[in-house]
Amino acid sequence: MKVSGWPDIIDRIGASWRETTEVLDDWLDDPNTGESLQQHASTSPDGIDEALGVAAATHERGSWARTPINERQLVLNSVADAIDGRVDEIARCDAINSGVPIAVTTLMARELGHRFRATADALDDTRGPRVLGSPARPVYLLRLPLGPAMIMTAWNASTFIAASRVASALAAGCPVVLKPSEWAPWGCQILAEAIVKAGVPSGAFQLVHGGPLQGSQLVADPRIRVLSFTGGQAAGRTIAATAGADFKTVQLELGGNNPAIICGDANLRQAAAAIAAGIAKLNGQWCEGPGRIYVQHEMHDELVSLLLVELNKLVIGHSLDFETTFGPIAYRKHRDRLIQQLNMLRDRGGVIHQPFDVPTAGWYLSPTIVTDLPNNEGLDELFGPVVTLYRTASDDESLYLANHPSSGLDAYIFGENIDTCIDIGSQVIAGEVRINGTHLADLGPNSAQTFWDSAGIGGHAPTAEMIELFRGNRVVGVDDPTAEM
């Protein structure tokens, strides 16, 4: 197993760090060069079973759940401090595991400590039980941890996703088992080290590794009571079916091929700049990015030309170069899958527009625009720097096609009349609809986003509400002797 200066993949089970005992067939590569860096590592089935046993015992004892909120807040803030000291390491690891330019992964790494601090602050609103009765007849509404929580992350933003979910679960009082994507474990390894260093009690947080087989073992175990998964729809459907057998609480963020509607009065130059930026974000490996663009016939060709101009402004290069604005695809299998999908779209009549050549070494793929497909082709999510453009006759037709099939996660509207855009946006079946922009940041400080239809189960929510994913209600009190029923 080559390491070459990158983090060792080791488990945290109970109170000890342990070397992973198994390896998988694939390797973590440098996506910029194709050089193999480290073989995929896996926790043994017995190791996973032990981790689950520790989590279940921790929950049954209630030691973390009964830790006073002010002490839990101190621990979460200590985690934030520990993460802040390792931002550069996390950013570098994530830039190699995902191919995303380090200027972007650095911004994301700087947010991790903030996630833990914001979660600690959100606990201020949940101190003690809610009183429902009276001194003579006490009744209390308790918010209690559901039980051991499993967090499974996607490879495109593994550490960012993990920090948010782990912070919420720990704040709720749940023992956490984190399994990062086997394609992007390094940032989560550093995150786990920071969590342990900060004093999170043994048993309240554990780290295991592996691929789908190890994930299946975790999902199927009845000791897990709540799970959060970010990834593809096929895996999400399997997880939902398996978790349903034990009535687990689940949050599934599964993505989708997000529509963008170009209204008849849109400023095409501004729309092209925003869509190009959306194509480039995370090198197109962004579940909320624009995927299928609906534009009226007379505007189609100009939009294509403007998009190619905007995409040509990208600086393609090494993901560890701070000047790079567009890096390689995360790993070879995914790059090859994207090329295969593009070839299929070409065979179905699509015209492929790729504005520039890419380096021959590594897993690069030019940003791509596909035009001239029939409206019923190319509707599946590609999860890469690819958009498909479709010609429509009107805003109404664009809206209809955007909803058939619905994506459920995000959508985009471009137009000069904001009232019209908001009206159209309110009819798109998606949890978040952005007007005249494609930024990553939430639209507002209390933004809440449901995963509609095939985009998953649950949603994004403000920090305080994310904690509630991992808790349940329990009412305890003296019965009312005067009740009629």
C-alpha positions as CSV (number, residue, x, y, z in Angstrom):
1,M,0.0,0.0,0.0
2,K,1.7,3.2,-1.2
3,V,1.1,6.3,1.0
4,S,3.5,9.0,-0.4
5,G,3.1,11.4,2.5
6,W,-0.7,11.3,2.5
7,P,-2.8,10.3,5.6
8,D,-2.8,6.7,6.7
9,I,-6.3,5.2,6.6
10,I,-6.9,3.9,10.1
11,D,-10.0,3.1,12.1
12,R,-11.1,4.7,15.4
13,I,-13.0,2.0,17.3
14,G,-13.9,2.7,20.9
15,A,-10.9,4.3,22.6
16,S,-8.2,3.2,20.2
17,W,-6.8,3.9,16.7
18,R,-6.4,0.7,14.7
19,E,-4.9,0.0,11.3
20,T,-7.4,-1.2,8.7
21,T,-6.9,-4.9,8.2
22,E,-8.3,-5.2,4.6
23,V,-7.8,-3.6,1.3
24,L,-10.1,-3.2,-1.7
25,D,-9.3,-3.6,-5.4
26,D,-9.2,0.1,-6.3
27,W,-6.6,2.8,-5.6
28,L,-6.6,6.4,-4.7
29,D,-4.9,8.2,-7.5
30,D,-3.5,11.7,-8.1
31,P,-6.2,12.8,-10.5
32,N,-3.8,15.4,-12.0
33,T,-1.3,12.7,-13.1
34,G,-2.9,9.3,-12.7
35,E,-0.2,8.2,-10.3
36,S,-1.4,5.6,-7.8
37,L,-1.0,6.9,-4.2
38,Q,-2.8,4.6,-1.8
39,Q,-4.9,1.4,-2.1
40,H,-8.5,1.6,-0.8
41,A,-8.6,0.4,2.8
42,S,-11.4,-1.3,4.6
43,T,-12.5,-2.1,8.1
44,S,-13.0,-5.8,8.7
45,P,-16.5,-7.1,9.3
46,D,-15.6,-7.9,12.9
47,G,-14.2,-4.3,13.3
48,I,-17.5,-2.8,12.0
49,D,-19.4,-5.1,14.4
50,E,-17.3,-4.0,17.3
51,A,-17.8,-0.3,16.4
52,L,-21.5,-0.8,16.3
53,G,-21.4,-2.6,19.6
54,V,-19.5,0.3,21.2
55,A,-22.0,2.8,19.8
56,A,-25.0,0.8,21.0
57,A,-23.5,0.4,24.5
58,T,-22.6,4.1,24.7
59,H,-26.2,5.0,23.8
60,E,-27.7,2.5,26.2
61,R,-25.6,3.9,29.1
62,G,-26.6,7.4,28.0
63,S,-23.2,8.8,29.0
64,W,-22.9,11.2,26.0
65,A,-26.7,11.9,25.9
66,R,-26.7,12.9,29.5
67,T,-23.6,15.1,29.2
68,P,-24.9,18.7,30.1
69,I,-25.5,20.9,27.1
70,N,-22.9,23.4,28.2
71,E,-20.2,20.7,28.4
72,R,-21.3,19.4,25.0
73,Q,-20.9,22.9,23.6
74,L,-17.4,23.1,25.0
75,V,-16.5,19.9,23.3
76,L,-17.9,21.0,20.0
77,N,-16.1,24.3,20.2
78,S,-12.9,22.5,21.0
79,V,-13.4,20.4,17.8
80,A,-13.8,23.6,15.9
81,D,-10.5,24.9,17.3
82,A,-8.7,21.6,16.4
83,I,-10.1,21.7,12.9
84,D,-9.0,25.3,12.4
85,G,-5.4,24.2,13.0
86,R,-5.5,21.7,10.2
87,V,-7.4,23.7,7.5
88,D,-4.4,23.6,5.0
89,E,-4.0,19.8,5.4
90,I,-7.7,19.2,4.9
91,A,-7.8,21.5,1.8
92,R,-4.8,19.7,0.3
93,C,-6.2,16.3,0.8
94,D,-9.6,17.2,-0.5
95,A,-8.1,18.8,-3.6
96,I,-6.4,15.5,-4.4
97,N,-9.3,13.2,-3.5
98,S,-11.8,15.2,-5.5
99,G,-9.7,17.0,-8.1
100,V,-11.4,20.3,-7.0
101,P,-9.0,23.3,-7.1
102,I,-7.4,24.0,-3.8
103,A,-8.6,27.6,-3.8
104,V,-12.1,26.1,-3.5
105,T,-11.3,23.3,-1.0
106,T,-9.5,25.9,1.2
107,L,-12.7,27.9,1.4
108,M,-14.7,24.8,2.2
109,A,-12.2,23.7,4.8
110,R,-12.3,27.1,6.5
111,E,-16.1,26.5,7.0
112,L,-15.7,23.3,8.9
113,G,-14.9,24.9,12.3
114,H,-17.7,27.3,11.8
115,R,-20.1,24.4,11.4
116,F,-19.2,23.0,14.8
117,R,-19.4,26.4,16.5
118,A,-22.8,27.2,14.9
119,T,-24.1,23.8,16.0
120,A,-22.8,24.4,19.6
121,D,-24.6,27.8,19.6
122,A,-27.8,26.2,18.3
123,L,-27.9,24.1,21.5
124,D,-28.7,27.2,23.5
125,D,-32.3,26.9,22.3
126,T,-32.7,23.3,23.6
127,R,-31.6,23.6,27.2
128,G,-33.8,21.4,29.4
129,P,-37.2,19.9,28.7
130,R,-40.2,22.0,27.5
131,V,-42.8,22.4,30.2
132,L,-46.3,21.5,29.1
133,G,-48.1,21.0,32.4
134,S,-48.2,22.9,35.7
135,P,-46.5,22.5,39.1
136,A,-49.4,20.5,40.3
137,R,-49.4,18.2,37.3
138,P,-45.9,18.2,35.7
139,V,-45.7,17.3,32.0
140,Y,-42.5,17.6,30.0
141,L,-41.7,17.4,26.3
142,L,-38.2,15.9,26.0
143,R,-36.0,15.9,22.9
144,L,-33.9,12.8,23.1
145,P,-31.2,11.2,20.8
146,L,-32.7,8.6,18.6
147,G,-29.7,6.3,19.0
148,P,-26.4,5.4,17.2
149,A,-26.1,7.4,14.0
150,M,-24.3,6.5,10.9
151,I,-22.9,9.2,8.5
152,M,-21.9,8.1,5.0
153,T,-20.4,10.8,2.8
154,A,-20.0,11.4,-0.9
155,W,-16.6,11.7,-2.5
156,N,-17.1,15.2,-4.1
157,A,-17.2,17.1,-0.8
158,S,-16.6,14.3,1.8
159,T,-15.1,16.3,4.6
160,F,-17.6,19.2,4.3
161,I,-20.6,16.9,4.4
162,A,-19.1,14.8,7.2
163,A,-18.5,17.9,9.4
164,S,-22.0,19.2,9.1
165,R,-23.7,15.8,9.9
166,V,-21.3,14.7,12.6
167,A,-21.6,18.0,14.4
168,S,-25.4,17.8,14.4
169,A,-25.5,14.2,15.6
170,L,-23.0,14.8,18.4
171,A,-25.0,17.9,19.5
172,A,-28.1,15.8,19.6
173,G,-26.4,13.3,21.9
174,C,-26.1,10.4,19.4
175,P,-23.0,8.2,19.3
176,V,-21.7,8.6,15.7
177,V,-20.1,6.1,13.3
178,L,-18.6,7.9,10.3
179,K,-17.8,6.0,7.1
180,P,-16.4,8.3,4.4
181,S,-16.4,7.5,0.8
182,E,-13.6,5.1,-0.1
183,W,-12.7,7.5,-2.9
184,A,-12.2,10.5,-0.5
185,P,-11.2,9.3,3.0
186,W,-8.2,11.6,3.8
187,G,-10.0,14.8,4.8
188,C,-12.4,12.8,7.0
189,Q,-9.3,11.0,8.6
190,I,-8.0,14.4,9.6
191,L,-11.5,15.5,10.8
192,A,-11.6,12.4,13.0
193,E,-8.2,13.1,14.5
194,A,-9.4,16.6,15.4
195,I,-12.6,15.2,17.0
196,V,-10.7,12.8,19.1
197,K,-8.1,15.4,20.1
198,A,-10.9,17.8,21.2
199,G,-12.0,15.3,23.8
200,V,-15.1,13.7,22.3
201,P,-15.6,10.7,24.6
202,S,-14.6,7.3,23.4
203,G,-17.7,5.6,22.0
204,A,-19.4,8.9,21.1
205,F,-17.4,9.0,17.8
206,Q,-16.0,6.2,15.7
207,L,-14.4,6.1,12.2
208,V,-14.6,3.1,9.9
209,H,-13.7,2.6,6.3
210,G,-14.7,0.7,3.2
211,G,-16.9,0.6,0.1
212,P,-20.5,-0.6,-0.6
213,L,-20.1,-3.9,1.1
214,Q,-19.0,-2.3,4.4
215,G,-21.7,0.3,4.0
216,S,-24.3,-2.4,3.5
217,Q,-23.2,-4.1,6.8
218,L,-23.7,-0.8,8.6
219,V,-27.1,0.1,7.0
220,A,-28.5,-3.4,7.7
221,D,-27.5,-3.5,11.4
222,P,-30.5,-2.8,13.7
223,R,-28.3,-1.1,16.2
224,I,-28.1,1.9,13.8
225,R,-31.2,4.0,14.5
226,V,-30.6,7.1,12.3
227,L,-28.5,7.5,9.2
228,S,-27.5,10.2,6.8
229,F,-26.2,9.3,3.3
230,T,-25.1,11.5,0.4
231,G,-24.6,9.8,-2.9
232,G,-26.2,8.3,-5.9
233,Q,-29.8,7.3,-6.4
234,A,-29.2,3.6,-7.0
235,A,-27.4,3.3,-3.6
236,G,-30.0,5.6,-2.0
237,R,-32.9,3.3,-3.1
238,T,-31.1,0.3,-1.7
239,I,-30.4,2.1,1.6
240,A,-34.0,3.3,1.9
241,A,-35.3,-0.2,1.4
242,T,-32.9,-1.8,3.9
243,A,-33.3,0.9,6.5
244,G,-37.1,0.7,6.2
245,A,-37.1,-2.9,7.5
246,D,-35.9,-1.5,10.9
247,F,-37.8,1.7,10.7
248,K,-34.7,3.8,10.9
249,T,-34.8,7.5,10.5
250,V,-33.0,8.4,7.3
251,Q,-31.8,11.5,5.4
252,L,-30.8,10.7,1.8
253,E,-29.4,13.4,-0.5
254,L,-29.3,11.7,-3.9
255,G,-28.9,14.6,-6.4
256,G,-30.6,14.9,-9.7
257,N,-30.3,16.4,-13.2
258,N,-31.2,20.0,-12.1
259,P,-33.1,22.1,-14.7
260,A,-32.4,25.7,-15.6
261,I,-35.0,27.8,-17.4
262,I,-33.9,30.7,-19.6
263,C,-36.9,33.0,-19.7
264,G,-37.7,34.9,-22.9
265,D,-36.5,38.2,-21.4
266,A,-33.3,36.9,-19.9
267,N,-30.0,38.7,-20.2
268,L,-28.2,35.9,-22.1
269,R,-24.7,37.2,-21.4
270,Q,-25.4,37.1,-17.6
271,A,-27.2,33.8,-17.8
272,A,-24.3,32.3,-19.7
273,A,-21.7,33.5,-17.2
274,A,-23.8,32.1,-14.3
275,I,-24.4,28.7,-15.9
276,A,-20.7,28.4,-16.9
277,A,-19.8,29.1,-13.3
278,G,-22.3,26.4,-12.2
279,I,-20.8,23.9,-14.7
280,A,-17.3,24.6,-13.3
281,K,-18.1,24.4,-9.6
282,L,-16.4,21.4,-8.0
283,N,-15.3,20.5,-11.6
284,G,-19.0,19.8,-12.4
285,Q,-19.1,17.2,-9.5
286,W,-21.8,19.1,-7.7
287,C,-25.2,17.5,-7.1
288,E,-26.9,21.0,-7.0
289,G,-25.3,22.2,-10.3
290,P,-27.3,23.0,-13.5
291,G,-27.6,20.0,-15.7
292,R,-30.3,20.5,-18.4
293,I,-31.0,24.0,-19.8
294,Y,-34.3,25.0,-21.4
295,V,-34.0,28.0,-23.8
296,Q,-36.4,29.3,-26.4
297,H,-35.6,28.6,-30.1
298,E,-34.6,32.1,-31.1
299,M,-32.1,32.4,-28.1
300,H,-30.6,28.9,-28.4
301,D,-27.6,29.5,-30.7
302,E,-26.6,32.7,-29.0
303,L,-26.6,31.1,-25.6
304,V,-24.4,28.2,-26.9
305,S,-21.9,30.7,-28.3
306,L,-21.9,32.8,-25.1
307,L,-21.4,29.6,-22.9
308,L,-18.4,28.6,-24.9
309,V,-16.9,32.0,-24.5
310,E,-17.4,31.9,-20.7
311,L,-16.1,28.4,-20.4
312,N,-12.9,29.4,-22.3
313,K,-12.1,31.8,-19.4
314,L,-11.5,28.9,-17.1
315,V,-8.0,28.2,-16.0
316,I,-7.5,24.4,-16.3
317,G,-4.7,23.0,-14.3
318,H,-3.3,21.1,-11.3
319,S,-5.7,20.9,-8.4
320,L,-3.0,22.0,-6.0
321,D,-2.3,25.2,-7.9
322,F,-4.1,28.2,-6.4
323,E,-4.4,29.7,-9.9
324,T,-6.4,26.8,-11.2
325,T,-10.2,27.3,-11.6
326,F,-11.0,24.0,-13.2
327,G,-9.3,20.7,-12.2
328,P,-9.5,17.0,-13.1
329,I,-12.3,14.6,-12.5
330,A,-11.9,12.9,-9.1
331,Y,-10.9,9.4,-10.3
332,R,-10.4,7.4,-13.5
333,K,-13.6,5.3,-13.4
334,H,-15.8,8.3,-13.1
335,R,-14.0,10.2,-15.9
336,D,-14.3,7.1,-18.1
337,R,-18.0,6.8,-17.2
338,L,-18.6,10.4,-18.3
339,I,-16.9,9.8,-21.6
340,Q,-19.0,6.8,-22.2
341,Q,-22.2,8.7,-21.4
342,L,-21.1,11.5,-23.8
343,N,-20.6,8.9,-26.5
344,M,-24.1,7.6,-25.9
345,L,-25.6,11.1,-26.2
346,R,-23.7,11.6,-29.4
347,D,-25.1,8.3,-30.7
348,R,-28.6,9.6,-29.9
349,G,-28.1,12.7,-32.0
350,G,-26.5,15.0,-29.6
351,V,-23.9,17.5,-30.8
352,I,-20.9,17.7,-28.4
353,H,-19.3,21.1,-27.8
354,Q,-16.0,21.1,-25.9
355,P,-14.2,24.4,-25.8
356,F,-10.7,23.4,-25.1
357,D,-8.2,20.6,-25.1
358,V,-7.2,19.1,-21.7
359,P,-4.0,17.6,-20.4
360,T,-3.4,14.0,-21.6
361,A,-2.1,12.9,-18.2
362,G,-4.5,12.5,-15.3
363,W,-8.3,12.4,-15.4
364,Y,-9.2,15.7,-17.1
365,L,-12.4,16.3,-19.1
366,S,-13.3,19.5,-20.9
367,P,-16.5,21.2,-19.8
368,T,-19.1,20.1,-22.3
369,I,-22.3,21.4,-23.8
370,V,-24.6,18.9,-25.6
371,T,-27.1,20.3,-28.0
372,D,-29.7,19.0,-30.5
373,L,-30.9,16.1,-28.4
374,P,-34.6,15.2,-28.5
375,N,-36.4,16.5,-25.3
376,N,-36.7,12.9,-24.0
377,E,-33.0,12.1,-24.2
378,G,-30.1,13.0,-21.9
379,L,-32.3,13.5,-18.8
380,D,-30.3,11.4,-16.4
381,E,-27.8,13.1,-14.1
382,L,-24.3,12.8,-15.4
383,F,-22.5,14.3,-12.4
384,G,-19.8,16.0,-14.3
385,P,-19.0,19.3,-16.1
386,V,-21.7,18.6,-18.7
387,V,-25.0,20.4,-19.5
388,T,-27.6,19.5,-22.2
389,L,-29.5,22.3,-24.0
390,Y,-33.0,21.9,-25.2
391,R,-35.0,24.2,-27.5
392,T,-38.5,25.3,-26.3
393,A,-41.3,27.5,-27.7
394,S,-42.1,29.4,-24.5
395,D,-41.5,29.8,-20.8
396,D,-44.5,27.6,-20.2
397,E,-43.1,24.7,-22.2
398,S,-39.7,25.2,-20.4
399,L,-41.5,24.9,-17.1
400,Y,-43.3,21.8,-18.2
401,L,-40.2,20.1,-19.4
402,A,-38.3,21.1,-16.2
403,N,-40.9,19.2,-14.2
404,H,-41.0,16.1,-16.5
405,P,-39.2,14.4,-15.0
406,S,-38.7,16.5,-11.9
407,S,-35.2,16.6,-10.4
408,G,-36.3,17.5,-6.9
409,L,-33.1,19.0,-5.6
410,D,-32.3,22.4,-7.3
411,A,-33.4,24.5,-10.2
412,Y,-32.4,27.8,-11.8
413,I,-34.4,30.6,-13.4
414,F,-32.9,33.4,-15.5
415,G,-34.9,36.4,-16.4
416,E,-35.2,40.2,-16.1
417,N,-38.7,40.2,-14.5
418,I,-38.1,39.0,-11.0
419,D,-41.8,38.6,-10.2
420,T,-42.2,36.3,-13.2
421,C,-39.1,34.3,-12.3
422,I,-40.4,33.8,-8.7
423,D,-43.7,32.7,-10.1
424,I,-42.1,30.2,-12.4
425,G,-39.7,29.1,-9.6
426,S,-42.5,28.5,-7.2
427,Q,-43.9,25.9,-9.7
428,V,-40.7,24.0,-10.2
429,I,-40.5,20.7,-8.3
430,A,-37.3,21.3,-6.4
431,G,-36.2,22.1,-2.9
432,E,-34.2,25.2,-3.9
433,V,-34.7,27.5,-6.9
434,R,-32.1,30.1,-7.6
435,I,-32.8,33.1,-9.7
436,N,-30.0,34.7,-11.9
437,G,-27.2,32.9,-10.1
438,T,-25.5,29.5,-9.4
439,H,-23.6,30.1,-6.1
440,L,-23.0,27.4,-3.5
441,A,-24.0,29.5,-0.5
442,D,-27.5,29.2,0.9
443,L,-30.0,31.8,-0.4
444,G,-30.7,33.0,3.1
445,P,-29.6,32.5,6.7
446,N,-32.6,30.3,7.6
447,S,-32.8,28.6,4.2
448,A,-34.5,25.2,4.4
449,Q,-34.6,22.8,1.4
450,T,-36.6,19.6,1.1
451,F,-35.3,16.8,-1.2
452,W,-38.4,16.4,-3.5
453,D,-39.2,13.3,-5.4
454,S,-36.2,11.2,-6.4
455,A,-33.7,13.7,-4.9
456,G,-34.0,11.9,-1.6
457,I,-35.5,11.9,1.8
458,G,-35.3,14.8,4.3
459,G,-33.5,18.0,3.3
460,H,-31.1,20.8,4.2
461,A,-32.2,22.9,7.1
462,P,-30.8,25.6,9.4
463,T,-28.4,24.4,12.0
464,A,-30.9,24.0,14.9
465,E,-33.2,22.0,12.6
466,M,-30.4,19.7,11.5
467,I,-29.8,18.7,15.1
468,E,-33.5,17.6,15.2
469,L,-32.8,15.0,12.5
470,F,-31.1,13.0,15.2
471,R,-33.6,13.5,18.0
472,G,-37.1,12.4,18.7
473,N,-39.9,13.6,21.0
474,R,-40.9,12.0,24.3
475,V,-43.7,13.3,26.5
476,V,-43.5,12.4,30.2
477,G,-46.0,13.6,32.8
478,V,-48.8,13.1,35.2
479,D,-52.1,12.1,33.5
480,D,-54.9,14.6,33.7
481,P,-57.6,13.3,36.1
482,T,-60.2,15.7,34.8
483,A,-59.9,14.6,31.1
484,E,-63.2,13.4,29.6
485,M,-61.6,10.7,27.5
